[in-house]
């Protein structure tokens, strides 16, 4: 039987069908909560189970009150009350499943491929800057990739794929892809999108191919003529890992609202820029984050460290930290790096 899900401290109530996750039920009812992988790995959707009982993958039957509950994996057994990090009303997404054709593959770095997909003639798929799509694998599993193209270029998708040893898509399928091959994709997913009702300055943190959704966000803001301040801190081990640093540098030269700070954790002796963990560079420049919003994308260790240190030590309100963690995929509940 269906159960009611109440949101603590609000008047929000929505129904959850048998076997349906709290996250899916909220989305179907027209509410959005933070999430990233939807497979129970990244912890972006973590919230509280204030009351009631739910089956939670990996934790079994859980009775509230309980903290640290992955709402994408929580399926109510009774009426429940939850305490998500954030919840807001939004129209349910109009997702599309599309057979996309590979148009071009380039390699800006040894371990990164940029895959340009074209949708069938006349097919467009609406999305917001910062969202991702899923790629279907032959066995029915999926992999998630952020879209690096801005929303006005919605007749296809641009993916930044980091090669992962043993990866089902990046390690096996990608190497055999050629122009004209097809992939089945579904979009859009994700909440890693700038708050349209805010004018606070934004700090963008990226590691590796976490640059992909940043590219979409910056190019979307440029298209809309918005002047909201954006400061990108892009972290990597080596200079070569900043595979589109020239593009970010061009943005900084072209737009007075955009600033770019590259940060290397393992620089060579010729590197004269910032070094160390990328989130520490942010703290060095912005010890007081009470007036900012932060969007962090990439390595889950980075996003977790940034969240903890920014909120505990720099005064960032927890509801102004947005993240999209790229975590390894496999048969366990997970998501592949973008």
C-alpha positions as CSV (number, residue, x, y, z in Angstrom):
1,X,0.0,0.0,0.0
2,X,1.0,3.6,-0.5
3,X,2.4,5.6,2.4
4,X,2.5,9.3,3.2
5,X,5.8,11.1,3.4
6,X,5.8,14.3,5.6
7,X,8.7,16.8,5.6
8,X,9.6,17.9,9.1
9,X,9.0,21.6,9.8
10,X,6.8,22.1,6.8
11,X,3.3,21.4,5.6
12,X,4.6,19.3,2.7
13,X,3.1,15.8,2.4
14,X,3.3,13.5,-0.7
15,X,2.4,9.9,-1.4
16,X,5.0,7.2,-2.0
17,X,4.0,4.0,-3.9
18,X,5.0,0.5,-2.8
19,X,8.7,-0.1,-3.7
20,X,9.2,3.6,-4.6
21,X,12.1,5.6,-3.1
22,X,11.4,8.8,-1.2
23,X,13.5,10.7,-3.7
24,X,11.5,9.4,-6.7
25,X,8.2,10.0,-4.9
26,X,9.1,13.6,-4.1
27,X,10.1,14.2,-7.7
28,X,6.9,12.7,-9.0
29,X,4.9,15.0,-6.7
30,X,6.7,18.1,-7.9
31,X,9.4,18.6,-5.3
32,X,13.1,18.6,-5.7
33,X,15.7,17.5,-3.1
34,X,19.5,17.3,-3.4
35,X,20.8,14.3,-5.2
36,X,23.5,13.2,-7.6
37,X,24.0,9.5,-8.4
38,X,20.6,8.1,-7.4
39,X,22.3,4.8,-6.7
40,X,23.2,5.2,-3.0
41,X,26.9,6.0,-3.2
42,X,27.5,9.7,-3.3
43,X,25.6,10.7,-0.1
44,X,24.3,14.0,-1.8
45,X,20.7,13.0,-0.9
46,X,21.5,12.2,2.7
47,X,18.9,13.4,5.2
48,X,17.1,12.4,8.3
49,X,14.3,9.9,9.0
50,X,12.5,11.7,11.8
51,X,9.7,9.1,12.3
52,X,8.3,5.9,10.8
53,X,10.0,2.9,9.2
54,X,11.7,2.5,5.9
55,X,13.8,-0.1,4.0
56,X,17.1,1.5,3.2
57,X,19.5,-0.3,0.9
58,X,22.6,-1.2,2.8
59,X,21.0,-0.6,6.2
60,X,18.0,-2.9,6.1
61,X,14.8,-1.9,7.9
62,X,15.3,1.4,9.7
63,X,13.1,3.0,12.2
64,X,13.2,6.8,12.9
65,X,14.6,8.9,14.3
66,X,17.8,8.2,12.3
67,X,20.4,10.4,10.6
68,X,22.5,9.9,7.5
69,X,19.7,8.2,5.5
70,X,20.1,8.1,1.7
71,X,16.7,9.2,0.5
72,X,17.3,7.7,-2.9
73,X,17.5,4.3,-1.3
74,X,14.8,4.7,1.4
75,X,11.5,3.0,0.7
76,X,8.8,3.5,3.3
77,X,7.2,0.6,5.1
78,X,4.9,3.0,7.1
79,X,4.0,6.6,6.9
80,X,7.2,8.5,7.5
81,X,8.6,11.9,8.3
82,X,11.8,13.0,6.7
83,X,14.3,15.9,7.2
84,X,16.1,16.5,3.8
85,X,18.9,19.1,3.5
86,X,16.6,21.1,1.2
87,X,13.3,20.7,-0.5
88,X,11.6,23.0,-3.0
89,X,8.7,22.8,-5.4
90,X,9.5,22.2,-9.0
91,X,7.7,20.8,-12.0
92,X,8.4,17.1,-12.5
93,X,11.2,16.8,-15.1
94,X,10.1,16.0,-18.7
95,X,12.7,13.3,-19.3
96,X,13.4,11.8,-22.8
97,X,15.0,8.6,-23.9
98,X,16.9,9.3,-27.1
99,X,19.0,7.2,-29.4
100,X,22.0,9.5,-29.9
101,X,24.6,9.2,-32.7
102,X,28.3,9.7,-32.1
103,X,29.4,12.7,-34.1
104,X,32.9,13.3,-32.9
105,X,35.4,12.1,-30.3
106,X,38.5,14.1,-29.3
107,X,41.1,13.6,-26.7
108,X,42.2,16.8,-24.9
109,X,44.2,14.7,-22.4
110,X,45.6,11.2,-22.3
111,X,42.8,10.0,-20.0
112,X,40.0,12.2,-21.1
113,X,37.7,11.9,-24.2
114,X,35.2,14.5,-25.3
115,X,32.3,12.8,-26.9
116,X,29.9,14.8,-29.1
117,X,26.5,13.2,-29.5
118,X,23.8,14.3,-32.0
119,X,20.1,13.6,-31.4
120,X,17.9,12.5,-34.4
121,X,16.7,15.3,-36.7
122,X,14.0,17.4,-35.0
123,X,14.6,16.0,-31.5
124,X,15.6,18.4,-28.7
125,X,15.8,17.7,-25.0
126,X,15.4,20.5,-22.5
127,X,17.7,20.6,-19.5
128,X,19.3,23.0,-17.1
129,X,23.0,23.9,-17.0
130,X,24.8,21.5,-14.6
131,X,22.5,18.5,-15.2
132,X,23.5,15.1,-16.4
133,X,22.3,12.2,-18.6
134,X,22.4,8.5,-18.3
135,X,24.0,6.2,-20.9
136,X,22.4,2.7,-21.1
137,X,24.8,-0.3,-21.2
138,X,24.1,-3.5,-23.0
139,X,23.2,-5.3,-19.8
140,X,20.7,-2.7,-18.8
141,X,22.9,-0.9,-16.3
142,X,23.6,2.8,-16.7
143,X,26.4,5.3,-16.4
144,X,25.9,9.0,-15.6
145,X,27.7,11.8,-17.4
146,X,27.4,15.6,-17.0
147,X,26.5,17.5,-20.1
148,X,29.2,20.1,-20.9
149,X,27.0,21.8,-23.6
150,X,24.8,24.7,-22.5
151,X,21.0,24.4,-22.5
152,X,20.5,26.3,-25.7
153,X,22.5,23.7,-27.6
154,X,19.9,21.0,-26.9
155,X,19.9,19.0,-30.1
156,X,22.7,16.8,-28.8
157,X,25.1,16.4,-25.8
158,X,28.7,16.9,-25.1
159,X,30.3,14.5,-22.6
160,X,33.7,14.7,-20.9
161,X,34.6,11.1,-20.1
162,X,37.6,10.2,-18.0
163,X,39.0,6.8,-18.8
164,X,38.8,4.5,-15.7
165,X,40.8,1.2,-15.8
166,X,38.2,-1.6,-15.9
167,X,35.3,0.9,-16.4
168,X,32.4,-0.7,-18.3
169,X,31.8,2.4,-20.4
170,X,35.0,4.5,-20.2
171,X,37.3,1.5,-20.4
172,X,35.4,-1.0,-22.6
173,X,32.7,0.6,-24.7
174,X,34.4,4.0,-25.3
175,X,37.4,2.5,-27.0
176,X,35.3,0.9,-29.6
177,X,33.1,3.9,-30.4
178,X,33.3,5.5,-33.8
179,X,31.5,8.2,-35.7
180,X,28.0,7.0,-36.6
181,X,27.7,4.6,-33.7
182,X,24.6,5.0,-31.4
183,X,24.0,5.2,-27.7
184,X,20.7,5.2,-25.8
185,X,20.6,8.1,-23.3
186,X,18.0,9.5,-20.9
187,X,17.9,13.1,-19.7
188,X,17.8,15.3,-17.7
189,X,18.8,14.4,-14.2
190,X,20.5,16.2,-11.3
191,X,20.1,19.4,-9.2
192,X,23.7,20.8,-9.7
193,X,22.2,24.0,-11.1
194,X,22.6,27.6,-10.0
195,X,19.8,29.0,-7.9
196,X,17.9,31.3,-10.4
197,X,16.5,33.4,-7.5
198,X,19.9,34.2,-5.9
199,X,22.4,36.9,-6.8
200,X,25.0,35.8,-4.3
201,X,28.6,35.4,-5.7
202,X,29.3,31.8,-6.6
203,X,32.4,29.7,-6.0
204,X,32.7,26.8,-8.4
205,X,35.0,23.9,-7.3
206,X,35.9,21.2,-9.8
207,X,38.4,18.3,-9.9
208,X,39.1,16.4,-13.1
209,X,36.1,16.1,-15.4
210,X,34.0,18.0,-12.8
211,X,34.8,20.8,-15.2
212,X,32.0,19.5,-17.6
213,X,29.0,20.9,-15.7
214,X,31.0,24.1,-15.0
215,X,31.4,24.6,-18.7
216,X,27.7,24.3,-19.2
217,X,27.0,26.7,-16.4
218,X,29.4,29.4,-17.6
219,X,28.4,29.2,-21.2
220,X,24.7,29.4,-20.2
221,X,25.3,32.5,-18.1
222,X,27.1,34.1,-21.0
223,X,24.2,33.3,-23.3
224,X,21.7,34.8,-20.9
225,X,23.8,38.0,-20.3
226,X,23.9,37.4,-16.6
227,X,26.6,39.2,-14.6
228,X,26.5,37.1,-11.4
229,X,30.1,36.7,-10.1
230,X,31.5,33.2,-10.7
231,X,34.9,32.1,-9.5
232,X,36.2,28.7,-10.7
233,X,38.8,26.8,-8.7
234,X,39.8,23.8,-10.8
235,X,42.0,21.3,-9.1
236,X,44.1,18.5,-10.6
237,X,47.3,16.6,-9.9
238,X,49.3,17.8,-12.9
239,X,49.0,20.7,-15.4
240,X,48.0,18.3,-18.2
241,X,45.0,17.2,-16.2
242,X,43.5,20.7,-16.6
243,X,42.6,19.6,-20.1
244,X,40.7,22.7,-21.1
245,X,42.5,25.3,-19.0
246,X,42.9,27.5,-22.1
247,X,39.1,27.8,-22.4
248,X,38.7,28.8,-18.7
249,X,41.5,31.3,-19.2
250,X,39.7,32.8,-22.2
251,X,36.5,33.1,-20.2
252,X,38.4,35.0,-17.5
253,X,39.8,37.4,-20.1
254,X,36.4,37.9,-21.8
255,X,34.0,38.2,-18.9
256,X,34.4,40.6,-16.0
257,X,32.1,38.4,-13.9
258,X,34.3,35.3,-14.2
259,X,37.5,34.4,-12.4
260,X,39.7,31.3,-12.8
261,X,42.1,29.8,-10.3
262,X,43.9,26.6,-11.3
263,X,45.2,24.5,-8.4
264,X,47.6,21.5,-8.7
265,X,48.2,19.0,-5.9
266,X,51.4,17.5,-7.5
267,X,52.9,20.3,-9.6
268,X,56.3,20.1,-11.3
269,X,59.0,22.6,-10.5
270,X,58.0,24.9,-13.3
271,X,54.5,25.5,-11.9
272,X,54.2,29.0,-10.5
273,X,50.5,28.8,-9.6
274,X,48.5,27.6,-6.6
275,X,49.1,24.2,-5.1
276,X,47.6,21.8,-2.6
277,X,44.0,20.7,-2.1
278,X,41.6,22.8,-4.2
279,X,39.2,23.5,-1.3
280,X,42.1,24.9,0.8
281,X,42.8,27.4,-1.9
282,X,39.2,28.6,-1.6
283,X,39.5,29.0,2.2
284,X,42.8,30.9,1.8
285,X,41.0,33.4,-0.5
286,X,37.6,33.4,1.2
287,X,37.9,32.7,4.9
288,X,34.4,34.0,5.4
289,X,31.8,32.3,3.1
290,X,28.7,33.5,4.8
291,X,27.7,35.6,1.7
292,X,28.5,33.0,-0.9
293,X,27.1,29.9,-2.6
294,X,29.4,27.0,-3.3
295,X,29.0,24.4,-6.1
296,X,31.5,21.5,-5.9
297,X,31.8,18.8,-8.5
298,X,34.2,15.9,-8.9
299,X,36.1,13.7,-6.5
300,X,33.8,12.7,-3.6
301,X,36.7,13.2,-1.1
302,X,37.0,16.8,-2.3
303,X,33.2,17.5,-2.1
304,X,33.0,15.9,1.4
305,X,36.0,17.9,2.7
306,X,34.8,21.1,1.2
307,X,31.3,20.7,2.7
308,X,32.7,19.9,6.2
309,X,35.4,22.7,6.3
310,X,33.3,25.4,4.6
311,X,30.3,24.9,6.9
312,X,32.2,24.3,10.1
313,X,35.1,26.8,9.7
314,X,34.0,29.5,7.2
315,X,30.4,30.1,8.1
316,X,28.9,28.8,4.9
317,X,25.2,27.9,5.5
318,X,24.7,24.2,4.8
319,X,21.8,24.9,2.4
320,X,24.2,27.0,0.2
321,X,26.5,24.1,-0.5
322,X,25.6,22.2,-3.7
323,X,27.6,19.1,-4.8
324,X,27.8,16.6,-7.6
325,X,30.2,13.8,-6.5
326,X,31.7,11.5,-9.2
327,X,32.1,8.1,-7.8
328,X,33.1,4.7,-9.3
329,X,30.5,2.4,-10.7
330,X,30.0,-1.3,-10.8
331,X,27.4,-3.8,-9.9
332,X,27.0,-2.2,-6.5
333,X,24.8,0.8,-6.2
334,X,27.0,3.5,-7.8
335,X,27.7,6.1,-10.5
336,X,30.6,6.4,-12.9
337,X,32.8,9.5,-13.0
338,X,31.8,12.0,-15.7
